[in-house]
Each structure stands twice: as C-alpha cells, then as structure tokens.
Amino acid sequence: MRKITSLTATLSFIVVLATSVILYIVPQGRVAYWADWRLWGLSKEQWGEIHINVGLLFLLALALHIYYNWKPLMAYLKDRARRMKIFTPAFNVALAICVITVAGTLFTVPPFSWVLDLNASLKDAGAAKYGEPPYGHAELSTLNGFAKKVELDPQAALVRLRAAGFQAADGNQTLLALATLNKTTPKAIYAAMTAGETKAPAGPKALPATAPRVPAA
C-alpha cells in the first residue's frame, strides 16, 4: 500500500503540474470559449476538470503518504535532544518561504509579480490571436438574442448564416449549439452572420449653431 500511495502521489503530481502549466498559458475563458480553444483535442473546460479531479487525487494520496510516514515527519519537528519542538529551524524556513510567497503575491512584488505579469501577457496574446467576443459568454446567447445585442437583424443574420453553408434550424439555437452542430467555433458563426453586412454611412455632422456675428460699430 505504501508503494501504491507513493506512486499515485508522484503520478498525480506530474499530471497536476502539467495541467497547471496548461491553465497558466490558456487564453481567458471568454476568449477560449469564443474561439473553441483546444490543446491536444481538449478544451479549457476539460483541462480544468482534469486539474480539479487529479488535484483531489493528489491531495488524498499525499494525505495517505503523510499517514504512512508520520514518524519520520514528526522526527523533523524534534530538536537534538529528541524533544518535540514545532518551530525547529527547518520548520521556520519552510514557514517563512510560504509566508513570503503569499505576501509577495498579495503585494505584487518581484519575483512574484513577474509570474503574474507573464500570465497576463500570455492571456493578452491569446486574446489578440483568437479574438475577443462582443461580450462575456456570448456563445451561450441564442442567435436572435445575440443578433440584437450586436445590432444585427436576426432574420437577415440567419439568412446569411445559411447562405454560408451552415445548418441552422431557427434563431432560438445558441451560438455554441450552432457551432457544435456545424463542427466550427462560435467565432466562425458570428463571422458568417456578419458576412457582407454594411451599415449606412453616417451623414455629415451638423455644424453647431452660432449666433449671428454683429458688425462692429
């Protein structure tokens, strides 16, 4: 059982480490869902689900690992006289490392701020590459509701969508459902809805009214 516990903890740690890196570089949720971002065939949501469940497995395995190694762990908390002492030099260093990491993150000081800044840069790069949706979770809106929010005629948008070769029963389907049905992305559905869409050019701005100039006496 000790071997199984140690191996499970090790393998789950590797998976958690890998999913942590992937979730660190993935675009913001609104961008990932809009462009149907995937890595190795898995979406952001699926990577997140793996991270949560394998993370829980890692914690359980770690708890069992601590249980099976309780005596050696307690030995770390004893001084040279073999007396129990929680705040040993090793414990104090470990505690200081954790406190500094938390405080440095909250106060955004280097090098912790560098990690956060890099994460923000990666998110911004993803948004620039894949494009931003008109609003958050736009993919969950129905075609009719979405068209109204982005100032499109719903019926005309539906006609253009069908003309582009996409299957669409009516305007009550969500963009995500349409994207899934047509094996594409909500972003592509939106592009088809707006293909050839032109807005009437704005007329010349009226000059501000001014009082008639009174000739000098």
Backbone as CSV, one residue per row, in Angstrom:
resi,resn,N_x,N_y,N_z,CA_x,CA_y,CA_z,C_x,C_y,C_z
1,MET,0.821,-1.206,0.000,0.000,0.000,0.000,0.865,1.270,0.000
2,ARG,1.993,1.196,0.684,2.905,2.334,0.694,3.409,2.631,-0.721
3,LYS,3.742,1.575,-1.464,4.245,1.763,-2.820,3.166,2.377,-3.711
4,ILE,1.945,1.864,-3.594,0.835,2.387,-4.402,0.594,3.859,-4.078
5,THR,0.627,4.173,-2.778,0.400,5.549,-2.347,1.469,6.488,-2.897
6,SER,2.717,6.089,-2.773,3.817,6.934,-3.248,3.771,7.118,-4.758
7,LEU,3.502,6.031,-5.485,3.447,6.115,-6.940,2.247,6.933,-7.404
8,THR,1.111,6.771,-6.724,-0.076,7.562,-7.067,0.176,9.042,-6.831
9,ALA,0.798,9.356,-5.711,1.117,10.755,-5.410,2.068,11.336,-6.453
10,THR,3.044,10.546,-6.854,4.024,11.025,-7.833,3.383,11.262,-9.188
11,LEU,2.618,10.267,-9.671,1.993,10.395,-10.982,0.951,11.510,-11.011
12,SER,0.143,11.598,-9.969,-0.870,12.652,-9.932,-0.216,14.028,-9.836
13,PHE,0.922,14.105,-9.144,1.650,15.372,-9.075,2.118,15.801,-10.466
14,ILE,2.588,14.853,-11.261,3.054,15.162,-12.618,1.891,15.687,-13.461
15,VAL,0.727,15.039,-13.333,-0.444,15.481,-14.104,-0.895,16.867,-13.644
16,VAL,-0.927,17.091,-12.336,-1.325,18.399,-11.807,-0.345,19.475,-12.273
17,LEU,0.932,19.144,-12.285,1.935,20.098,-12.760,1.698,20.447,-14.227
18,ALA,1.414,19.421,-15.038,1.180,19.643,-16.469,-0.081,20.476,-16.699
19,THR,-1.169,20.147,-16.005,-2.410,20.908,-16.189,-2.275,22.328,-15.647
20,SER,-1.454,22.509,-14.619,-1.223,23.856,-14.083,-0.541,24.728,-15.131
21,VAL,0.437,24.161,-15.830,1.133,24.904,-16.878,0.169,25.238,-18.012
22,ILE,-0.666,24.276,-18.387,-1.617,24.488,-19.489,-2.632,25.565,-19.124
23,LEU,-3.168,25.515,-17.899,-4.135,26.516,-17.471,-3.484,27.881,-17.268
24,TYR,-2.177,27.879,-17.085,-1.444,29.139,-16.936,-1.324,29.860,-18.278
25,ILE,-1.179,29.094,-19.353,-0.974,29.709,-20.670,-2.254,29.828,-21.488
26,VAL,-3.328,29.174,-21.069,-4.560,29.186,-21.852,-5.146,30.599,-21.874
27,PRO,-5.798,31.030,-22.970,-6.424,32.361,-23.002,-7.531,32.475,-21.955
28,GLN,-7.961,33.698,-21.729,-9.073,33.928,-20.805,-10.277,33.087,-21.227
29,GLY,-11.107,32.744,-20.262,-12.249,31.885,-20.541,-13.133,32.394,-21.662
30,ARG,-13.433,33.689,-21.648,-14.326,34.239,-22.681,-13.728,34.077,-24.074
31,VAL,-12.396,34.172,-24.167,-11.721,34.015,-25.462,-11.658,32.537,-25.841
32,ALA,-11.318,31.682,-24.875,-11.187,30.248,-25.149,-12.512,29.647,-25.599
33,TYR,-13.612,30.051,-24.966,-14.919,29.511,-25.344,-15.372,30.076,-26.688
34,TRP,-15.047,31.346,-26.934,-15.460,32.000,-28.177,-14.773,31.370,-29.386
35,ALA,-13.477,31.101,-29.247,-12.705,30.544,-30.364,-12.575,29.032,-30.286
36,ASP,-13.231,28.410,-29.298,-13.156,26.961,-29.088,-11.692,26.511,-29.012
37,TRP,-10.936,27.182,-28.122,-9.512,26.866,-27.935,-9.365,25.434,-27.459
38,ARG,-8.423,24.716,-28.045,-8.160,23.338,-27.656,-6.670,23.044,-27.690
39,LEU,-6.253,22.135,-26.841,-4.884,21.651,-26.834,-4.953,20.136,-26.744
40,TRP,-4.355,19.462,-27.734,-4.415,18.006,-27.825,-5.865,17.506,-27.819
41,GLY,-6.745,18.283,-28.447,-8.140,17.892,-28.582,-9.016,18.202,-27.381
42,LEU,-8.441,18.749,-26.312,-9.205,19.034,-25.101,-9.411,20.531,-24.940
43,SER,-10.623,20.918,-24.506,-10.952,22.326,-24.316,-10.444,22.821,-22.967
44,LYS,-10.534,24.124,-22.761,-10.118,24.724,-21.488,-10.927,24.128,-20.338
45,GLU,-12.205,23.960,-20.554,-13.058,23.405,-19.513,-12.642,21.981,-19.157
46,GLN,-12.311,21.174,-20.156,-11.894,19.792,-19.895,-10.562,19.744,-19.159
47,TRP,-9.624,20.625,-19.539,-8.348,20.682,-18.820,-8.577,21.088,-17.372
48,GLY,-9.508,22.021,-17.153,-9.818,22.439,-15.790,-10.421,21.318,-14.969
49,GLU,-11.289,20.524,-15.590,-11.905,19.401,-14.883,-10.860,18.349,-14.509
50,ILE,-9.929,18.086,-15.433,-8.849,17.139,-15.133,-8.006,17.669,-13.976
51,HIS,-7.710,18.949,-14.013,-6.893,19.564,-12.963,-7.550,19.418,-11.591
52,ILE,-8.854,19.633,-11.538,-9.575,19.555,-10.261,-9.579,18.135,-9.715
53,ASN,-9.956,17.175,-10.549,-10.085,15.798,-10.061,-8.736,15.151,-9.756
54,VAL,-7.746,15.377,-10.621,-6.433,14.805,-10.354,-5.779,15.537,-9.180
55,GLY,-6.090,16.823,-9.037,-5.595,17.554,-7.873,-6.153,16.979,-6.583
56,LEU,-7.425,16.613,-6.596,-8.029,15.978,-5.432,-7.385,14.617,-5.155
57,LEU,-7.122,13.863,-6.234,-6.437,12.576,-6.084,-5.057,12.772,-5.463
58,PHE,-4.342,13.801,-5.909,-3.019,14.089,-5.361,-3.092,14.409,-3.873
59,LEU,-4.096,15.189,-3.468,-4.245,15.538,-2.054,-4.555,14.309,-1.207
60,LEU,-5.400,13.426,-1.726,-5.717,12.203,-0.994,-4.486,11.306,-0.869
61,ALA,-3.749,11.164,-1.968,-2.536,10.355,-1.936,-1.500,10.975,-1.007
62,LEU,-1.422,12.312,-1.013,-0.482,12.996,-0.129,-0.863,12.796,1.328
63,ALA,-2.171,12.823,1.614,-2.634,12.589,2.982,-2.247,11.177,3.442
64,LEU,-2.428,10.198,2.563,-2.032,8.825,2.911,-0.518,8.721,3.061
65,HIS,0.211,9.434,2.212,1.675,9.420,2.292,2.142,9.983,3.633
66,ILE,1.487,11.046,4.087,1.820,11.619,5.397,1.489,10.631,6.505
67,TYR,0.359,9.948,6.363,-0.043,8.959,7.369,0.991,7.845,7.491
68,TYR,1.436,7.329,6.356,2.401,6.225,6.378,3.805,6.682,6.792
69,ASN,4.044,7.972,6.700,5.370,8.490,7.054,5.281,9.470,8.226
70,TRP,4.335,9.198,9.098,4.096,10.112,10.217,5.309,10.202,11.152
71,LYS,5.922,9.064,11.482,7.067,9.059,12.407,8.252,9.861,11.855
72,PRO,8.671,9.626,10.595,9.758,10.459,10.060,9.412,11.949,10.037
73,LEU,8.128,12.263,9.760,7.709,13.654,9.732,7.810,14.280,11.111
74,MET,7.378,13.558,12.121,7.486,14.050,13.491,8.936,14.210,13.907
75,ALA,9.818,13.377,13.360,11.244,13.485,13.683,11.816,14.811,13.198
76,TYR,11.213,15.359,12.124,11.667,16.652,11.629,11.355,17.773,12.610
77,LEU,10.403,17.518,13.535,9.964,18.544,14.481,10.557,18.325,15.875
78,LYS,11.673,17.638,15.931,12.349,17.404,17.207,13.728,18.038,17.170
79,ASP,14.153,18.533,18.337,15.476,19.127,18.410,16.521,18.040,18.614
80,ARG,17.744,18.436,18.859,18.827,17.459,19.005,18.657,16.576,20.232
81,ALA,17.909,17.077,21.193,17.650,16.287,22.405,16.447,15.372,22.220
82,ARG,15.940,15.293,21.008,14.799,14.433,20.662,13.513,14.879,21.341
83,ARG,13.448,16.163,21.707,12.226,16.699,22.281,11.393,17.352,21.178
84,MET,10.066,17.221,21.308,9.176,17.784,20.303,9.250,19.303,20.328
85,LYS,9.484,19.865,19.175,9.570,21.318,19.044,9.104,21.690,17.648
86,ILE,7.936,22.332,17.592,7.347,22.630,16.283,8.215,23.609,15.504
87,PHE,8.616,24.683,16.158,9.354,25.722,15.461,10.852,25.406,15.437
88,THR,11.155,24.322,14.734,12.557,23.965,14.512,13.110,24.853,13.401
89,PRO,14.426,24.909,13.241,14.981,25.715,12.141,14.416,25.337,10.775
90,ALA,14.260,24.049,10.518,13.726,23.610,9.216,12.277,24.057,9.046
91,PHE,11.482,23.936,10.132,10.085,24.353,10.068,9.992,25.859,9.864
92,ASN,10.824,26.610,10.535,10.798,28.070,10.407,11.129,28.518,8.991
93,VAL,12.113,27.841,8.372,12.465,28.182,6.990,11.302,27.868,6.050
94,ALA,10.694,26.686,6.232,9.562,26.298,5.390,8.395,27.270,5.567
95,LEU,8.124,27.657,6.818,7.047,28.606,7.092,7.346,29.959,6.462
96,ALA,8.593,30.402,6.573,8.983,31.695,6.005,8.817,31.693,4.488
97,ILE,9.191,30.595,3.841,9.041,30.500,2.385,7.578,30.638,1.985
98,CYS,6.687,29.974,2.711,5.255,30.041,2.396,4.697,31.444,2.641
99,VAL,5.062,32.056,3.771,4.571,33.399,4.102,5.067,34.420,3.084
100,ILE,6.332,34.331,2.725,6.900,35.270,1.742,6.210,35.124,0.396
101,THR,5.918,33.876,0.003,5.249,33.652,-1.276,3.853,34.257,-1.280
102,VAL,3.102,34.042,-0.196,1.751,34.599,-0.104,1.793,36.114,-0.065
103,ALA,2.653,36.672,0.786,2.746,38.133,0.919,3.248,38.769,-0.372
104,GLY,4.264,38.164,-0.988,4.794,38.707,-2.234,3.771,38.717,-3.344
105,THR,2.896,37.696,-3.349,1.832,37.634,-4.352,0.786,38.710,-4.101
106,LEU,0.390,38.876,-2.830,-0.632,39.866,-2.496,-0.156,41.289,-2.744
107,PHE,1.112,41.546,-2.468,1.651,42.896,-2.653,2.314,43.087,-4.017
108,THR,2.222,42.050,-4.858,2.739,42.065,-6.237,4.147,42.662,-6.320
109,VAL,5.056,42.031,-5.622,6.455,42.455,-5.669,7.258,41.371,-6.389
110,PRO,8.361,41.765,-7.047,9.207,40.777,-7.728,9.789,39.792,-6.715
111,PRO,10.000,38.536,-7.099,9.777,37.968,-8.439,8.365,37.452,-8.649
112,PHE,7.513,37.554,-7.622,6.151,37.021,-7.722,5.324,37.804,-8.735
113,SER,5.548,39.111,-8.813,4.814,39.922,-9.785,5.201,39.553,-11.212
114,TRP,6.444,39.070,-11.399,6.877,38.667,-12.741,6.033,37.502,-13.248
115,VAL,5.738,36.565,-12.344,4.914,35.406,-12.721,3.521,35.869,-13.127
116,LEU,2.958,36.808,-12.362,1.622,37.318,-12.662,1.625,38.139,-13.954
117,ASP,2.680,38.929,-14.148,2.766,39.737,-15.368,2.899,38.863,-16.611
118,LEU,3.677,37.801,-16.494,3.828,36.882,-17.625,2.504,36.214,-17.947
119,ASN,1.769,35.849,-16.907,0.458,35.243,-17.102,-0.480,36.210,-17.821
120,ALA,-0.472,37.470,-17.392,-1.323,38.475,-18.029,-0.920,38.687,-19.486
121,SER,0.387,38.667,-19.752,0.865,38.838,-21.131,0.420,37.692,-22.020
122,LEU,0.481,36.481,-21.484,0.040,35.313,-22.246,-1.451,35.381,-22.530
123,LYS,-2.234,35.839,-21.548,-3.676,35.976,-21.748,-3.975,37.018,-22.824
124,ASP,-3.251,38.148,-22.773,-3.461,39.200,-23.765,-3.068,38.729,-25.164
125,ALA,-1.984,37.957,-25.237,-1.554,37.431,-26.535,-2.595,36.473,-27.091
126,GLY,-3.197,35.677,-26.214,-4.253,34.767,-26.654,-5.460,35.519,-27.167
127,ALA,-5.830,36.612,-26.487,-6.968,37.418,-26.929,-6.693,38.053,-28.280
128,ALA,-5.437,38.516,-28.481,-5.075,39.123,-29.764,-5.077,38.096,-30.885
129,LYS,-4.683,36.877,-30.570,-4.591,35.830,-31.591,-5.957,35.270,-31.959
130,TYR,-6.793,34.994,-30.964,-8.062,34.312,-31.215,-9.250,35.264,-31.318
131,GLY,-9.091,36.498,-30.852,-10.178,37.462,-30.935,-11.069,37.451,-29.709
132,GLU,-11.581,38.636,-29.388,-12.459,38.803,-28.235,-13.926,38.672,-28.672
133,PRO,-14.758,38.064,-27.853,-16.194,38.049,-28.161,-16.786,39.431,-27.903
134,PRO,-17.946,39.728,-28.484,-18.554,41.038,-28.242,-18.866,41.288,-26.771
135,TYR,-19.168,40.214,-26.034,-19.419,40.312,-24.591,-19.183,38.931,-23.978
136,GLY,-19.087,38.885,-22.675,-18.775,37.639,-21.994,-19.821,36.555,-22.208
137,HIS,-19.343,35.343,-22.478,-20.200,34.176,-22.706,-21.233,34.444,-23.803
138,ALA,-20.797,35.127,-24.846,-21.685,35.385,-25.979,-22.104,34.084,-26.653
139,GLU,-21.264,33.057,-26.525,-21.570,31.776,-27.171,-22.811,31.110,-26.594
140,LEU,-23.230,31.537,-25.398,-24.405,30.940,-24.760,-25.700,31.656,-25.126
141,SER,-25.588,32.755,-25.871,-26.774,33.501,-26.303,-27.417,32.824,-27.509
142,THR,-28.727,32.951,-27.617,-29.393,32.461,-28.820,-29.022,33.361,-29.982
143,LEU,-29.213,32.850,-31.190,-28.892,33.645,-32.375,-29.685,34.947,-32.376
144,ASN,-30.987,34.860,-32.033,-31.820,36.064,-32.007,-31.329,37.054,-30.960
145,GLY,-31.060,36.542,-29.753,-30.612,37.424,-28.684,-29.255,38.033,-28.979
146,PHE,-28.361,37.234,-29.541,-27.025,37.723,-29.871,-27.102,38.799,-30.944
147,ALA,-27.913,38.538,-31.988,-28.025,39.495,-33.092,-28.525,40.846,-32.595
148,LYS,-29.470,40.827,-31.682,-29.999,42.082,-31.164,-28.951,42.841,-30.357
149,LYS,-28.138,42.090,-29.609,-27.120,42.748,-28.781,-26.011,43.370,-29.609
150,VAL,-25.713,42.766,-30.763,-24.649,43.321,-31.617,-25.234,44.149,-32.759
151,GLU,-26.520,44.509,-32.634,-27.190,45.398,-33.588,-27.234,44.830,-34.998
152,LEU,-27.640,43.542,-35.088,-27.868,42.906,-36.383,-29.340,42.534,-36.487
153,ASP,-29.834,42.467,-37.709,-31.198,41.995,-37.919,-31.182,40.472,-37.780
154,PRO,-31.905,39.901,-36.812,-31.851,38.454,-36.580,-32.190,37.619,-37.805
155,GLN,-33.236,38.006,-38.538,-33.645,37.224,-39.696,-32.594,37.300,-40.805
156,ALA,-32.038,38.489,-41.016,-31.010,38.639,-42.039,-29.745,37.872,-41.650
157,ALA,-29.432,37.868,-40.364,-28.261,37.129,-39.890,-28.446,35.636,-40.107
158,LEU,-29.668,35.148,-39.875,-29.965,33.732,-40.082,-29.846,33.368,-41.561
159,VAL,-30.317,34.250,-42.437,-30.230,34.021,-43.881,-28.773,33.953,-44.317
160,ARG,-27.951,34.890,-43.826,-26.531,34.897,-44.198,-25.817,33.654,-43.675
161,LEU,-26.217,33.197,-42.491,-25.614,32.003,-41.906,-25.898,30.783,-42.772
162,ARG,-27.134,30.659,-43.225,-27.495,29.526,-44.081,-26.828,29.644,-45.449
163,ALA,-26.723,30.875,-45.954,-26.083,31.082,-47.256,-24.603,30.705,-47.209
164,ALA,-23.999,30.797,-46.035,-22.591,30.432,-45.882,-22.400,28.919,-45.755
165,GLY,-23.518,28.165,-45.777,-23.430,26.713,-45.740,-23.586,26.104,-44.363
166,PHE,-23.956,26.920,-43.382,-24.132,26.394,-42.032,-25.572,25.938,-41.821
167,GLN,-25.720,24.874,-41.036,-27.048,24.390,-40.679,-27.569,25.216,-39.512
168,ALA,-28.794,25.697,-39.634,-29.413,26.484,-38.568,-30.920,26.321,-38.677
169,ALA,-31.527,25.735,-37.653,-32.962,25.485,-37.696,-33.740,26.785,-37.542
170,ASP,-33.390,27.550,-36.514,-34.067,28.821,-36.278,-33.168,29.701,-35.427
171,GLY,-33.712,30.835,-35.036,-32.931,31.786,-34.251,-32.909,31.504,-32.774
172,ASN,-33.500,30.394,-32.339,-33.541,30.077,-30.910,-32.391,29.169,-30.472
173,GLN,-31.544,28.766,-31.419,-30.372,27.971,-31.068,-29.243,28.884,-30.595
174,THR,-28.499,28.433,-29.605,-27.373,29.230,-29.133,-26.225,29.151,-30.134
175,LEU,-25.333,30.120,-30.052,-24.179,30.102,-30.939,-23.312,28.879,-30.677
176,LEU,-23.236,28.453,-29.415,-22.454,27.270,-29.074,-23.078,26.025,-29.689
177,ALA,-24.418,25.930,-29.625,-25.107,24.782,-30.217,-24.919,24.770,-31.733
178,LEU,-24.986,25.935,-32.354,-24.780,26.018,-33.798,-23.346,25.648,-34.169
179,ALA,-22.401,26.098,-33.358,-21.001,25.771,-33.626,-20.750,24.277,-33.486
180,THR,-21.343,23.666,-32.469,-21.194,22.224,-32.269,-21.833,21.449,-33.404
181,LEU,-23.023,21.883,-33.823,-23.731,21.217,-34.906,-22.941,21.277,-36.214
182,ASN,-22.311,22.410,-36.452,-21.575,22.609,-37.709,-20.079,22.346,-37.591
183,LYS,-19.659,21.840,-36.427,-18.256,21.499,-36.193,-17.338,22.685,-36.465
184,THR,-17.686,23.795,-35.868,-16.881,25.004,-36.017,-16.875,25.746,-34.687
185,THR,-16.580,27.019,-34.711,-16.487,27.805,-33.484,-17.564,28.881,-33.456
186,PRO,-17.950,29.340,-32.266,-18.885,30.463,-32.194,-18.360,31.688,-32.941
187,LYS,-17.060,31.871,-32.934,-16.449,32.986,-33.655,-16.743,32.888,-35.152
188,ALA,-16.657,31.669,-35.714,-16.934,31.472,-37.141,-18.420,31.692,-37.442
189,ILE,-19.282,31.300,-36.514,-20.720,31.524,-36.687,-20.998,33.026,-36.749
190,TYR,-20.371,33.770,-35.865,-20.540,35.231,-35.847,-20.039,35.853,-37.146
191,ALA,-18.893,35.368,-37.628,-18.337,35.902,-38.873,-19.290,35.661,-40.034
192,ALA,-19.920,34.489,-40.064,-20.871,34.194,-41.138,-22.126,35.059,-41.020
193,MET,-22.537,35.354,-39.800,-23.721,36.186,-39.579,-23.508,37.614,-40.061
194,THR,-22.259,38.058,-40.043,-21.967,39.442,-40.413,-21.341,39.562,-41.800
195,ALA,-21.222,38.448,-42.523,-20.606,38.494,-43.856,-21.418,39.392,-44.773
196,GLY,-20.746,40.394,-45.340,-21.430,41.309,-46.259,-22.277,42.339,-45.569
197,GLU,-22.256,42.340,-44.247,-23.057,43.319,-43.501,-22.425,44.689,-43.631
198,THR,-23.192,45.636,-44.058,-22.713,47.019,-44.159,-23.697,47.924,-43.452
199,LYS,-23.166,48.868,-42.773,-24.016,49.834,-42.082,-24.072,51.123,-42.894
200,ALA,-25.203,51.751,-42.839,-25.365,53.004,-43.581,-24.375,54.026,-43.055
201,PRO,-23.667,54.659,-43.964,-22.679,55.635,-43.505,-23.340,56.801,-42.797
202,ALA,-22.693,57.253,-41.777,-23.244,58.365,-41.016,-23.169,59.638,-41.854
203,GLY,-24.222,60.444,-41.792,-24.249,61.688,-42.548,-23.288,62.698,-41.965
204,PRO,-23.067,63.782,-42.703,-22.157,64.804,-42.192,-22.691,65.408,-40.908
205,LYS,-21.790,65.646,-39.991,-22.208,66.223,-38.725,-22.671,67.661,-38.948
206,ALA,-23.773,67.970,-38.288,-24.288,69.338,-38.408,-23.365,70.287,-37.664
207,LEU,-23.156,71.440,-38.282,-22.324,72.428,-37.624,-23.060,73.025,-36.445
208,PRO,-22.373,73.282,-35.371,-23.063,73.847,-34.210,-23.627,75.217,-34.534
209,ALA,-24.833,75.445,-34.024,-25.491,76.733,-34.281,-24.733,77.840,-33.551
210,THR,-24.533,78.922,-34.241,-23.854,80.066,-33.622,-24.674,81.320,-33.815
211,ALA,-24.552,82.214,-32.921,-25.310,83.452,-33.028,-24.728,84.295,-34.165
212,PRO,-25.572,85.009,-34.900,-25.070,85.836,-35.998,-24.079,86.876,-35.501
213,ARG,-23.010,87.018,-36.290,-21.977,87.972,-35.902,-22.530,89.414,-36.065
214,VAL,-22.373,90.162,-35.052,-22.844,91.549,-35.089,-21.701,92.433,-35.525
215,PRO,-21.853,93.143,-36.641,-20.751,94.003,-37.109,-20.403,95.063,-36.077
216,ALA,-19.107,95.265,-35.995,-18.654,96.276,-35.025,-19.130,97.648,-35.424
217,ALA,-19.483,98.435,-34.466,-19.985,99.784,-34.723,-18.839,100.657,-35.219
